[in-house]
Amino acid sequence: MIGLYYTFDELIVDLSQNAYDNNEMKSGMNDILAYLNKYCDKKKTSGSNGVALVTGTEGTIGKEVCKNLLSLNMKIICLTNFEENEKRKLLFSDNSSVTYINCDLANLKSVKNACKIVKGMIDSLDLVLCIAGVMCIKDKRDFNESDDNKIEKFYQTTIESHSLINFISHAGIVKEMKELLENSSLPQGGKVIFVSSSTCHAGKVPTLNEINEGKFLTEYLNGYQAYANSKLYLSMYSLYLHNFSEIEVIDKPIGVKNDGKCNDNGKRKIEYLSLHPGVVAGNLYKHVNFIFQFAICHLLKVILRSPIIAAYYITEIALKPIFKLEGRYFENNYPVTIKGLSDNPGLIMKFGRKVDDILEDIGFSVS
């Protein structure tokens, strides 16, 4: 029902905003490019308008986001799961501005190794776009027989698959990239975009007891509920990261000047937000039941939001300087309240700190 509601809601929004007018999108992209060309410090040294780390680049929306970033003269690091002998088949393998790093979001060791490679390649990062995701996959928690440490094995086998791929792996990547994002050359500083979903409204906000015991990451009712929960967790964690960064600024020693863009160590401030890019027909629905899949990918496809428009929304909110509501959850690039979150900052803080503890246990760098 949520998907059906958003299908028609987004159709009305897109028609009212002339989103299907290619000239409107082209004008918007030109505005972003002009802004980056004028203010991006990195262009002076590397010739590009910054560096973006992106997951899900081979997906329906992700590939369109990559096209947008390349048109804006940005370099892209793609975290993608692939076989080395199949690398040449990747969508942007022939583009010198795109670097592929093998990363399986379902494998914690693979994610940590990918982060290590990224940190050895660059000294600054401007965007992290967490686009990859799965829906309605089976609750399969395989025991990893590799040489991973015991704690990593424990989490690998106990965290529910949607929460692992959609949430925990992305949270770990974001934490690992914090220092690089603080060195961003963009005028507004580094930014993290968690691609959530309108189904987060159907997610279950964990209780304090479930947070303390870590149960919220292990529960599985069905594939749709697990997907909704994982997308809710992304938005909750985004809000936590924003709130925590604000606390760091408030706790700055007296007499230390803050211009709102740097912290007390002279590092650039990082902006965090999550958004629902739209209901878009694509491979995300390949594991849902046949009737729903046929309806989304065939019957309703003509009125669903196109991946090009969804990608534009992501690109716009990531790079346009007009968005100042960090931490918030967005739909149609407007902030929307998720019931149960806005009036419970204490729960958000406990949730985020528990996630940080788990990430640190797994072996991610948490600072």
C-alpha positions in Angstrom: 0.0 0.0 0.0 2.9 2.4 0.8 4.4 1.7 -2.6 1.1 2.3 -4.4 0.6 5.6 -2.5 4.0 6.9 -3.4 3.7 5.8 -7.0 0.8 8.2 -7.6 2.2 10.9 -5.2 5.5 11.0 -7.1 3.7 11.1 -10.4 1.8 14.2 -9.3 4.9 15.8 -7.9 7.0 15.1 -11.0 4.4 16.4 -13.3 3.8 19.6 -11.2 7.5 20.3 -11.1 8.1 19.6 -14.8 10.5 16.8 -13.8 10.0 15.2 -17.1 11.2 18.2 -18.9 14.8 17.4 -19.9 15.6 21.1 -20.2 14.7 21.6 -16.5 17.1 18.9 -15.4 19.8 20.1 -17.8 19.5 23.6 -16.3 19.7 22.2 -12.8 22.8 20.2 -13.7 24.4 23.3 -15.3 23.8 25.3 -12.2 25.5 22.7 -10.1 28.5 22.5 -12.5 28.9 26.3 -12.5 28.9 26.3 -8.7 31.5 23.5 -8.5 33.7 25.1 -11.2 33.7 28.4 -9.3 34.1 27.1 -5.7 35.7 23.7 -5.7 39.3 23.9 -4.5 40.2 20.4 -5.9 39.8 21.6 -9.5 42.9 23.8 -9.0 45.1 20.8 -8.1 43.6 17.7 -9.7 41.5 19.1 -12.5 38.3 17.5 -11.2 35.4 18.8 -9.1 35.9 16.3 -6.3 35.8 12.6 -5.5 32.7 10.5 -4.8 32.6 7.1 -3.2 29.5 5.3 -4.5 27.8 1.9 -3.9 25.2 0.4 -6.2 26.8 1.9 -9.3 25.7 -1.0 -11.5 22.1 -0.7 -10.4 19.1 1.0 -12.0 19.5 4.3 -10.2 23.2 4.1 -9.3 24.3 4.0 -12.9 22.4 7.2 -13.7 23.9 8.9 -10.6 27.3 8.0 -12.0 26.5 9.6 -15.3 25.5 12.7 -13.5 28.7 12.9 -11.4 30.9 12.3 -14.5 29.1 15.1 -16.3 30.0 17.3 -13.4 33.7 16.4 -13.8 33.9 14.4 -10.6 36.0 11.3 -10.1 34.2 8.2 -8.8 35.3 5.3 -6.7 32.7 2.4 -7.2 32.4 -0.2 -4.5 31.0 -3.1 -6.4 31.0 -6.9 -6.1 32.4 -8.5 -9.3 34.6 -11.3 -10.6 38.0 -10.0 -11.8 37.7 -11.7 -15.1 34.3 -9.9 -15.6 35.6 -6.5 -14.7 35.7 -5.3 -18.3 31.9 -5.8 -18.5 31.2 -3.2 -15.8 29.3 -0.2 -17.0 32.1 2.4 -16.6 35.2 0.2 -16.8 36.5 2.2 -19.8 36.2 5.6 -18.1 39.5 6.9 -16.7 37.5 8.9 -14.1 36.0 5.8 -12.6 37.9 3.4 -10.3 36.3 0.0 -9.3 37.1 -1.7 -6.0 35.8 -5.1 -5.3 33.4 -5.0 -2.4 30.8 -7.5 -1.3 28.4 -5.7 1.1 27.2 -9.1 2.4 30.8 -9.9 3.6 32.2 -7.8 6.4 35.8 -8.7 5.7 35.3 -7.7 2.0 33.9 -4.3 3.1 36.8 -3.6 5.5 39.3 -4.6 2.8 37.7 -2.2 0.3 37.8 0.6 2.8 41.5 0.0 3.4 42.1 0.2 -0.3 40.2 3.5 -0.7 42.1 5.1 2.2 45.4 4.1 0.6 44.4 5.7 -2.7 43.2 9.2 -1.7 43.8 11.8 1.0 40.4 13.5 0.7 36.8 12.6 -0.2 33.8 14.8 -1.0 30.8 12.5 -1.2 29.7 9.1 0.0 26.6 7.9 -1.7 25.1 4.7 -0.2 22.8 3.6 -3.0 23.1 -0.2 -3.0 20.4 -2.3 -1.4 18.5 -5.5 -1.5 14.8 -6.3 -0.9 13.0 -9.5 0.1 16.0 -11.8 0.0 15.9 -15.0 2.0 17.0 -14.9 5.6 20.3 -16.6 4.9 23.1 -16.2 7.4 26.1 -18.3 6.3 28.9 -19.2 8.6 32.1 -17.7 7.1 34.8 -20.4 7.0 37.7 -17.9 6.2 40.3 -16.6 8.6 38.1 -13.8 9.9 38.3 -13.0 13.6 35.8 -14.7 15.9 33.9 -11.5 16.6 33.5 -10.7 12.9 32.3 -14.3 12.4 29.7 -13.8 15.1 28.3 -10.7 13.6 28.5 -12.1 10.1 26.3 -15.0 11.1 23.8 -13.2 13.5 23.0 -10.0 11.7 19.9 -10.3 9.4 20.8 -10.0 5.7 18.9 -6.8 4.9 20.4 -5.1 8.0 23.8 -6.3 7.0 23.8 -5.3 3.4 21.6 -2.2 3.5 22.7 -0.8 6.8 25.7 -2.1 8.8 28.1 -2.4 5.8 27.2 1.1 4.7 27.5 2.5 8.2 30.9 0.9 8.5 32.0 2.5 5.2 30.8 5.9 6.3 32.7 5.6 9.6 35.9 4.5 7.8 35.7 7.5 5.4 35.2 10.1 8.1 38.7 11.4 8.1 38.8 11.7 4.3 35.4 13.5 4.3 36.8 16.0 6.8 39.4 16.9 4.2 36.8 17.6 1.5 37.5 20.4 -0.9 33.8 21.2 -1.5 32.6 24.6 -0.3 30.0 23.0 2.1 32.4 20.2 3.2 32.0 16.5 2.8 28.5 15.0 2.6 27.0 11.5 3.2 23.8 10.5 1.4 22.1 7.3 2.7 19.5 6.2 0.1 16.7 5.1 2.3 13.1 4.3 1.2 9.5 5.4 1.8 9.1 2.0 3.3 11.0 3.2 6.3 7.6 4.5 7.5 6.6 0.8 7.8 9.8 0.0 9.7 9.7 -0.9 13.4 11.4 1.6 15.7 13.4 -0.6 18.1 12.7 -0.4 21.8 15.4 0.6 24.3 15.8 -3.1 25.3 16.1 -4.2 21.7 18.8 -1.6 21.2 20.8 -2.5 24.3 20.7 -6.2 23.4 21.3 -5.6 19.7 18.2 -7.6 18.9 17.0 -5.1 16.3 19.7 -6.3 13.9 18.9 -10.0 14.2 15.1 -10.0 13.8 13.4 -11.3 10.7 9.6 -11.4 10.2 9.5 -11.4 6.4 11.5 -9.9 3.6 9.4 -6.8 3.2 9.5 -6.0 6.9 13.3 -6.7 7.1 13.8 -4.3 4.2 11.7 -1.6 5.8 13.5 -2.0 9.1 16.9 -1.7 7.4 15.9 1.5 5.6 14.5 2.9 8.8 17.9 2.2 10.5 19.7 4.1 7.8 17.6 7.2 8.5 18.0 6.8 12.2 21.7 6.5 11.9 21.9 9.5 9.6 20.0 11.5 12.3 22.4 10.2 15.0 25.5 11.2 13.0 24.2 14.7 12.5 23.2 15.1 16.1 26.5 13.7 17.3 28.4 16.1 15.1 26.4 19.0 16.4 27.2 18.0 20.0 30.9 18.0 19.1 30.6 21.6 17.9 28.7 22.6 21.1 31.3 20.9 23.3 34.1 22.9 21.6 36.5 24.6 24.1 35.6 28.2 24.9 37.5 30.7 22.9 37.9 28.4 19.9 36.3 30.0 16.8 33.9 28.0 14.7 32.8 29.1 11.3 30.2 26.3 11.0 32.3 24.5 8.4 35.2 23.3 10.5 35.5 21.6 13.8 38.1 22.4 16.5 40.8 20.4 14.8 40.4 22.5 11.6 38.6 19.6 9.9 35.7 20.3 7.6 32.2 19.5 9.0 30.4 16.5 7.4 26.8 16.7 6.4 24.6 13.6 6.8 21.1 13.0 5.4 18.9 10.2 4.0 16.3 10.3 1.3 13.8 8.2 -0.6 14.7 8.7 -4.3 11.3 7.4 -5.6 9.6 4.2 -6.5 11.6 3.0 -9.6 11.1 -0.2 -11.5 14.3 -2.2 -11.5 16.3 -5.1 -10.1 15.5 -4.2 -6.6 12.3 -6.1 -7.0 13.7 -9.3 -8.5 13.2 -11.2 -5.2 9.6 -10.0 -4.4 6.6 -12.2 -5.2 5.8 -12.6 -8.9 2.5 -10.6 -8.9 4.1 -7.6 -7.1 7.1 -7.8 -9.4 5.0 -7.9 -12.5 2.9 -5.0 -11.4 6.0 -2.8 -10.5 8.2 -3.7 -13.4 5.6 -3.9 -16.2 2.1 -2.6 -15.4 3.0 0.4 -13.4 6.4 1.1 -15.0 4.9 3.8 -17.3 3.8 5.9 -14.4 6.6 5.2 -11.9 9.4 7.7 -11.4 12.2 7.1 -14.0 15.7 6.3 -12.8 17.0 9.5 -14.5 14.7 11.6 -12.3 15.5 9.6 -9.2 19.2 10.1 -9.9 18.8 13.8 -10.4 17.1 14.1 -7.0 20.1 12.4 -5.4 22.6 14.5 -7.4 20.8 17.7 -6.6 20.6 17.1 -2.8 24.2 15.9 -2.7 25.7 18.9 -4.5 23.4 21.9 -4.5 24.4 24.3 -1.7 20.7 25.2 -0.9 20.1 22.1 1.3 21.0 22.9 4.9 18.7 20.5 6.8 21.4 17.9 7.5 20.4 14.8 9.4 16.9 14.8 8.1 15.0 12.3 5.9 13.9 13.7 2.5 11.2 12.7 0.0 11.0 14.6 -3.3 14.0 16.5 -1.8 11.8 18.0 1.0 12.3 17.1 4.7 9.7 14.6 6.0 9.2 13.5 9.6 9.4 9.8 10.4 6.9 9.0 13.1 8.6 8.1 16.4 12.0 9.7 15.7 11.6 13.5 15.9 10.3 13.4 19.5 12.8 10.9 20.8 16.4 12.2 20.5 17.5 10.1 23.5 16.6 6.9 21.7 18.3 8.0 18.5 21.5 8.7 20.5 21.4 5.2 22.2 20.7 3.6 18.9 23.7 5.3 17.2 26.1 4.6 20.0 25.1 0.9 20.0 25.7 0.8 16.2 29.1 2.4 16.7 29.9 -0.2 19.4 29.0 -3.0 17.0 31.0 -1.4 14.2 34.0 -1.1 16.4 33.6 -4.7 17.5 33.6 -5.8 13.9 36.8 -3.9 13.3 35.7 -0.8 11.5 37.6 2.4 12.4 35.2 4.4 14.7 36.3 7.8 15.8 
